[in-house]
Amino acid sequence: MVPGVSPFVSLFGLAGFGAAASVMNFVLLTAAASSDNSGLYSTSRMMYGLALDGQAPSLFRRLSRNNVPRNALVASCLLLLCGITFLYTSDSIMQAFALVTTVAALLFLFTWSLIVVCYIVYRRKRPHLHEKSVYKMPGGVPICWVVLAFFVISLVILTLDPTTRIAVLITPIWFVFIGSMYLVYRRREQRKEALH
């Protein structure tokens, strides 16, 4: 395999199907564009919803004549363009791809770890409600600990490769940013409550 070249294109090229390689490339690019489009849609709508709840700047509440959260969409696009910095600061496209996907994987691990921990706390604090529940998680709390152990092992594995290790080291910056924004929001809410 040649670094920086799609393995699908390489495979079809080696098999002598040059046209199939181009079609496969087109399909992959279309899928990537579709994924990006859905991401922009959901991100802009999420920013709009947060603004309505007062958890994001009020300028994201504004809608266009077609009921599109235009400011939130523009902000989402600008944030997406920040990904270009990965291309210019990385040695190759593959390294940039590895960085982006590792950061996404770390955020996924963090989110699902919170969900699993919330379930453990829920079981401990509200056992009577859990008993009434129609659907009970198979394996219950022991499986939660297995899942958390799996997440920790995944994190350790990501630190073993130099490329993914960089992403593991820079991801906490995002958590610091989110945490500081939460503190700003909480102080603002406390000031509002004090005025009432």
C-alpha positions as CSV (number, residue, x, y, z in Angstrom):
1,M,0.0,0.0,0.0
2,V,1.2,3.5,-0.8
3,P,0.9,6.0,2.1
4,G,-1.7,8.8,1.4
5,V,-3.5,6.8,-1.4
6,S,-6.9,5.2,-0.8
7,P,-6.5,1.4,-0.3
8,F,-9.7,0.9,-2.4
9,V,-8.2,2.8,-5.4
10,S,-5.0,0.9,-5.0
11,L,-6.8,-2.5,-4.9
12,F,-8.9,-1.8,-8.0
13,G,-5.8,-0.3,-9.8
14,L,-3.7,-3.4,-9.1
15,A,-6.6,-5.6,-10.3
16,G,-6.7,-3.7,-13.6
17,F,-10.1,-2.0,-12.9
18,G,-9.0,1.6,-13.3
19,A,-12.6,2.8,-13.9
20,A,-13.9,0.9,-10.9
21,A,-11.2,2.6,-8.8
22,S,-12.5,6.0,-9.9
23,V,-16.1,5.1,-9.2
24,M,-15.1,3.8,-5.7
25,N,-13.3,7.1,-5.1
26,F,-16.4,9.0,-6.1
27,V,-18.6,6.9,-3.8
28,L,-16.3,7.4,-0.9
29,L,-16.1,11.2,-1.5
30,T,-19.9,11.3,-1.7
31,A,-20.3,9.4,1.5
32,A,-17.8,11.8,3.2
33,A,-19.7,14.8,1.9
34,S,-23.0,13.4,3.1
35,S,-21.6,12.7,6.6
36,D,-20.2,16.3,6.7
37,N,-23.6,17.7,5.6
38,S,-25.4,15.8,8.4
39,G,-22.8,16.9,10.9
40,L,-23.3,20.5,10.0
41,Y,-27.0,20.2,10.2
42,S,-27.0,18.6,13.6
43,T,-24.3,20.9,15.0
44,S,-26.1,24.0,13.9
45,R,-29.4,22.8,15.3
46,M,-27.7,21.8,18.6
47,M,-26.1,25.3,18.9
48,Y,-29.6,26.8,18.2
49,G,-31.2,24.7,20.9
50,L,-28.5,25.6,23.4
51,A,-28.9,29.3,22.6
52,L,-32.7,28.9,23.2
53,D,-31.9,27.5,26.7
54,G,-29.4,30.3,27.3
55,Q,-26.4,27.9,27.2
56,A,-24.9,29.4,24.1
57,P,-24.6,33.0,22.8
58,S,-28.0,34.6,21.9
59,L,-26.9,35.4,18.4
60,F,-27.3,31.6,17.6
61,R,-31.1,32.0,18.3
62,R,-31.7,34.0,15.1
63,L,-33.3,32.2,12.2
64,S,-33.3,33.1,8.6
65,R,-36.6,33.6,6.6
66,N,-36.5,29.9,5.8
67,N,-36.2,29.0,9.5
68,V,-32.5,28.0,9.2
69,P,-30.3,28.9,12.2
70,R,-27.9,30.8,9.9
71,N,-25.5,32.2,12.5
72,A,-25.1,28.7,14.1
73,L,-24.6,27.2,10.6
74,V,-21.9,29.8,9.7
75,A,-20.2,29.2,13.1
76,S,-20.3,25.4,12.5
77,C,-18.7,25.9,9.0
78,L,-16.0,28.1,10.4
79,L,-15.2,25.6,13.1
80,L,-15.1,22.9,10.5
81,L,-12.6,24.9,8.5
82,C,-10.3,24.9,11.5
83,G,-9.7,21.2,10.6
84,I,-7.6,22.5,7.7
85,T,-4.9,23.4,10.3
86,F,-4.5,19.6,10.9
87,L,-3.6,19.2,7.2
88,Y,-0.9,22.0,7.4
89,T,0.5,21.0,10.8
90,S,0.7,17.2,9.9
91,D,3.3,15.4,7.9
92,S,0.6,13.7,5.7
93,I,-3.1,13.4,5.1
94,M,-3.0,10.1,6.9
95,Q,-1.5,11.7,10.0
96,A,-4.2,14.4,9.9
97,F,-6.9,11.8,9.5
98,A,-5.5,9.8,12.4
99,L,-5.4,12.9,14.6
100,V,-9.0,13.9,13.8
101,T,-10.4,10.4,14.2
102,T,-8.5,9.9,17.5
103,V,-9.9,13.1,19.0
104,A,-13.4,12.0,17.9
105,A,-12.8,8.5,19.5
106,L,-11.6,10.1,22.7
107,L,-14.8,12.3,22.9
108,F,-16.9,9.2,22.2
109,L,-15.1,7.3,25.0
110,F,-15.7,10.3,27.4
111,T,-19.4,10.6,26.5
112,W,-20.1,6.9,26.9
113,S,-18.1,6.7,30.1
114,L,-20.3,9.5,31.5
115,I,-23.4,7.6,30.5
116,V,-22.1,4.3,32.1
117,V,-21.1,6.1,35.3
118,C,-24.6,7.8,35.4
119,Y,-26.2,4.4,35.2
120,I,-24.1,3.1,38.1
121,V,-25.0,6.1,40.2
122,Y,-28.6,5.8,39.2
123,R,-28.6,2.1,40.3
124,R,-27.0,3.0,43.6
125,K,-29.3,6.0,44.5
126,R,-32.6,4.8,43.0
127,P,-32.7,1.0,43.3
128,H,-36.5,1.0,43.8
129,L,-37.0,2.9,40.4
130,H,-34.7,0.4,38.7
131,E,-36.7,-2.5,40.1
132,K,-39.9,-1.0,38.5
133,S,-38.2,-0.5,35.1
134,V,-39.6,-2.6,32.3
135,Y,-36.2,-2.8,30.5
136,K,-33.2,-3.6,32.6
137,M,-29.7,-3.5,31.2
138,P,-28.4,-7.1,30.7
139,G,-25.6,-7.7,33.1
140,G,-26.3,-4.6,35.1
141,V,-23.5,-2.9,37.1
142,P,-20.9,-5.6,36.5
143,I,-21.1,-5.1,32.8
144,C,-20.7,-1.3,33.3
145,W,-17.4,-1.9,35.0
146,V,-16.3,-4.2,32.2
147,V,-17.3,-1.5,29.7
148,L,-15.3,1.1,31.7
149,A,-12.3,-1.2,31.8
150,F,-12.5,-1.6,28.0
151,F,-12.6,2.2,27.6
152,V,-9.5,2.5,29.8
153,I,-7.7,-0.2,27.8
154,S,-8.7,1.6,24.6
155,L,-7.2,4.9,26.0
156,V,-4.0,3.1,26.9
157,I,-3.7,1.6,23.4
158,L,-4.2,5.1,21.8
159,T,-1.1,6.3,23.8
160,L,1.1,3.6,22.4
161,D,1.2,5.0,18.8
162,P,3.1,8.4,18.4
163,T,0.4,9.8,16.1
164,T,-2.6,9.0,18.3
165,R,-0.6,9.9,21.4
166,I,-0.5,13.5,20.2
167,A,-4.3,13.5,20.0
168,V,-4.6,12.1,23.5
169,L,-2.3,14.9,24.8
170,I,-4.2,17.8,23.0
171,T,-7.8,16.6,23.7
172,P,-7.7,17.8,27.3
173,I,-7.5,21.4,25.9
174,W,-11.1,20.9,24.6
175,F,-12.3,19.8,28.0
176,V,-10.6,22.8,29.6
177,F,-12.5,25.0,27.1
178,I,-15.8,23.3,27.7
179,G,-15.3,23.4,31.5
180,S,-14.5,27.2,31.4
181,M,-17.6,27.8,29.3
182,Y,-19.7,25.9,31.8
183,L,-18.3,28.0,34.6
184,V,-19.2,31.2,32.7
185,Y,-22.7,29.9,32.2
186,R,-23.1,28.9,35.8
187,R,-21.9,32.3,37.1
188,R,-24.3,34.1,34.8
189,E,-27.2,31.9,36.0
190,Q,-26.3,32.6,39.6
191,R,-26.2,36.3,38.9
192,K,-29.7,36.1,37.4
193,E,-31.0,34.2,40.4
194,A,-29.5,36.8,42.8
195,L,-31.3,39.6,40.9
196,H,-34.6,37.8,41.3
